[in-house]
């Protein structure tokens, strides 16, 4: 009678070398996939933050610019050391008292000047030059320095009459955020009608 002989089962069985190598390679592949997913999501978060900063600074500049243009009663070709040009805009606003009401809208004016902060033109400065009788405070600051020093904003302005003879100020600017090998740019352009040109 033929009897089948079975291998005896060892009580202290250990993993074989092949089983250890297979388990190690599976856990290594799982770890590599998870790490690459984490690194990719971290890069996307950083890129999103940089893009948001560029867009936020562009919105801030647009907000200041539109508000100032709508408050202006005219533009100047030159004032003190500033000369209007494609990158310099000189707005004339009525001087105001402590209650923020116009003092004399025919002879007392404050100026708000948008100009490059440096020779490279990588930042836009907003300079307020009040009349001696005005309660408006003098101020000069780079628009893009409010949140991030590495953010560059460049601007161009042009004042032209529209079909009705009213002056429109056309603006075009781009805020850019440099991040190593990539640069994120948020361009903006538009126009705002000046109430009248004095």
C-alpha positions as CSV (number, residue, x, y, z in Angstrom):
1,X,0.0,0.0,0.0
2,X,1.3,3.3,-1.0
3,X,1.1,5.9,1.6
4,X,1.5,9.5,0.9
5,X,4.2,11.1,2.9
6,X,3.5,14.6,4.0
7,X,6.2,17.0,5.0
8,X,6.3,17.5,8.7
9,X,5.1,20.9,9.9
10,X,7.7,22.9,11.9
11,X,6.4,24.5,15.0
12,X,9.0,27.4,14.9
13,X,8.4,28.4,11.4
14,X,10.1,31.7,10.2
15,X,9.7,33.8,7.1
16,X,11.8,32.8,4.1
17,X,14.1,35.3,2.4
18,X,11.8,35.6,-0.5
19,X,8.8,36.5,1.7
20,X,10.9,39.1,3.5
21,X,12.1,40.7,0.2
22,X,8.5,40.7,-1.2
23,X,7.0,42.3,1.9
24,X,9.8,44.9,2.1
25,X,9.4,45.9,-1.6
26,X,5.6,46.2,-1.2
27,X,6.0,48.5,1.8
28,X,8.7,50.5,0.0
29,X,6.5,51.0,-3.0
30,X,3.6,52.1,-0.8
31,X,5.8,54.6,1.0
32,X,7.2,56.0,-2.2
33,X,3.7,56.5,-3.7
34,X,2.5,58.2,-0.5
35,X,5.5,60.5,-0.3
36,X,5.2,61.5,-4.0
37,X,1.6,62.3,-3.4
38,X,2.5,64.4,-0.3
39,X,5.2,66.3,-2.1
40,X,3.0,67.0,-5.1
41,X,0.2,68.3,-2.8
42,X,2.7,70.5,-0.9
43,X,4.0,72.0,-4.1
44,X,0.4,72.7,-5.3
45,X,-0.3,74.4,-2.0
46,X,2.8,76.6,-2.3
47,X,2.0,77.5,-5.9
48,X,-1.6,78.3,-4.9
49,X,-0.4,80.6,-2.1
50,X,2.0,82.5,-4.4
51,X,-0.7,82.9,-7.1
52,X,-3.1,84.2,-4.5
53,X,-0.6,86.7,-3.2
54,X,0.0,88.0,-6.7
55,X,-3.8,88.3,-7.3
56,X,-4.4,89.9,-3.9
57,X,-1.8,92.6,-4.5
58,X,-3.2,93.3,-7.9
59,X,-6.7,93.7,-6.4
60,X,-5.3,96.0,-3.7
61,X,-3.6,98.3,-6.3
62,X,-6.8,98.3,-8.4
63,X,-8.9,99.2,-5.4
64,X,-6.7,102.1,-4.5
65,X,-6.4,103.3,-8.1
66,X,-10.1,103.1,-8.9
67,X,-11.1,104.8,-5.6
68,X,-8.5,107.6,-6.1
69,X,-9.5,108.2,-9.7
70,X,-13.2,108.4,-8.9
71,X,-12.4,110.9,-6.2
72,X,-10.2,113.0,-8.4
73,X,-11.3,116.2,-10.1
74,X,-8.4,116.2,-12.6
75,X,-5.0,115.1,-13.5
76,X,-1.8,117.0,-13.7
77,X,1.0,116.8,-16.3
78,X,3.6,117.6,-13.6
79,X,3.7,118.4,-9.9
80,X,6.8,119.1,-7.9
81,X,9.4,116.5,-8.9
82,X,6.9,114.2,-10.7
83,X,6.1,114.3,-14.4
84,X,3.2,112.3,-15.8
85,X,4.1,109.6,-18.2
86,X,3.2,106.0,-19.1
87,X,4.3,104.8,-15.6
88,X,3.4,107.9,-13.6
89,X,-0.1,109.2,-12.9
90,X,-0.7,112.5,-11.0
91,X,-4.3,112.8,-9.7
92,X,-5.7,116.1,-8.4
93,X,-8.2,115.8,-5.5
94,X,-10.0,118.5,-3.6
95,X,-8.3,119.3,-0.3
96,X,-10.4,118.1,2.7
97,X,-11.0,119.3,6.3
98,X,-11.1,117.2,9.4
99,X,-14.6,115.9,8.5
100,X,-13.3,114.8,5.1
101,X,-15.3,117.4,3.3
102,X,-13.8,119.5,0.5
103,X,-12.4,122.9,1.6
104,X,-12.4,124.8,-1.6
105,X,-12.8,122.7,-4.7
106,X,-11.7,125.5,-7.0
107,X,-8.3,126.4,-5.6
108,X,-7.1,123.9,-2.9
109,X,-6.0,120.5,-4.2
110,X,-4.2,117.4,-2.8
111,X,-2.2,115.2,-5.2
112,X,-2.0,111.4,-5.3
113,X,0.9,110.2,-7.4
114,X,1.3,106.7,-8.7
115,X,4.9,106.2,-9.8
116,X,7.6,103.5,-9.9
117,X,9.4,102.9,-6.7
118,X,12.8,102.5,-8.3
119,X,14.6,102.8,-11.7
120,X,13.7,99.2,-12.6
121,X,10.0,100.0,-12.1
122,X,9.3,96.8,-10.2
123,X,7.1,98.3,-7.6
124,X,4.3,101.0,-7.7
125,X,4.4,103.7,-5.1
126,X,1.4,105.6,-4.0
127,X,2.4,109.1,-2.8
128,X,-0.1,111.5,-1.2
129,X,0.9,115.2,-1.3
130,X,-1.6,117.2,0.6
131,X,-2.2,121.0,0.3
132,X,-1.1,123.1,3.3
133,X,-4.7,123.7,4.2
134,X,-5.8,120.0,3.9
135,X,-6.3,117.5,6.7
136,X,-5.3,114.6,4.5
137,X,-2.0,113.0,5.7
138,X,1.1,112.9,3.6
139,X,2.0,109.3,2.8
140,X,4.3,107.5,0.5
141,X,4.4,103.7,0.3
142,X,4.9,100.8,-2.1
143,X,1.6,99.2,-2.8
144,X,3.1,95.7,-3.0
145,X,5.0,96.0,0.3
146,X,1.8,95.5,2.3
147,X,2.1,91.7,2.4
148,X,5.2,90.5,0.6
149,X,8.6,92.1,-0.3
150,X,9.2,89.7,-3.2
151,X,6.1,90.8,-5.1
152,X,6.6,93.1,-8.0
153,X,3.9,95.3,-9.5
154,X,4.4,97.3,-12.6
155,X,1.9,99.8,-14.0
156,X,1.1,101.9,-17.0
157,X,-1.5,104.7,-17.2
158,X,-2.9,106.8,-20.0
159,X,-5.5,109.5,-19.9
160,X,-7.6,109.9,-23.1
161,X,-10.9,111.6,-23.8
162,X,-13.7,109.2,-24.6
163,X,-16.5,109.8,-27.2
164,X,-18.3,112.3,-24.9
165,X,-15.2,114.3,-24.2
166,X,-14.8,113.1,-20.6
167,X,-11.4,111.8,-19.7
168,X,-10.9,108.2,-19.0
169,X,-7.8,106.8,-17.3
170,X,-6.8,103.5,-18.8
171,X,-4.6,101.4,-16.6
172,X,-2.7,98.3,-17.1
173,X,-0.5,96.5,-14.6
174,X,0.7,93.1,-13.6
175,X,1.7,91.8,-10.2
176,X,4.2,89.0,-10.2
177,X,5.4,86.6,-7.5
178,X,8.8,85.0,-8.1
179,X,9.2,81.5,-6.6
180,X,12.4,79.9,-7.6
181,X,12.1,78.6,-11.2
182,X,8.5,79.8,-11.6
183,X,7.0,83.3,-11.8
184,X,3.3,83.8,-11.2
185,X,1.8,86.8,-13.0
186,X,-1.7,88.3,-12.3
187,X,-2.3,90.9,-15.1
188,X,-5.1,93.5,-14.8
189,X,-6.3,96.2,-17.1
190,X,-9.3,98.6,-17.2
191,X,-10.5,102.1,-17.4
192,X,-12.1,104.6,-15.0
193,X,-13.8,107.8,-16.1
194,X,-12.6,111.0,-14.5
195,X,-15.4,113.3,-13.4
196,X,-13.8,116.2,-15.1
197,X,-10.3,117.4,-16.1
198,X,-9.4,120.6,-14.3
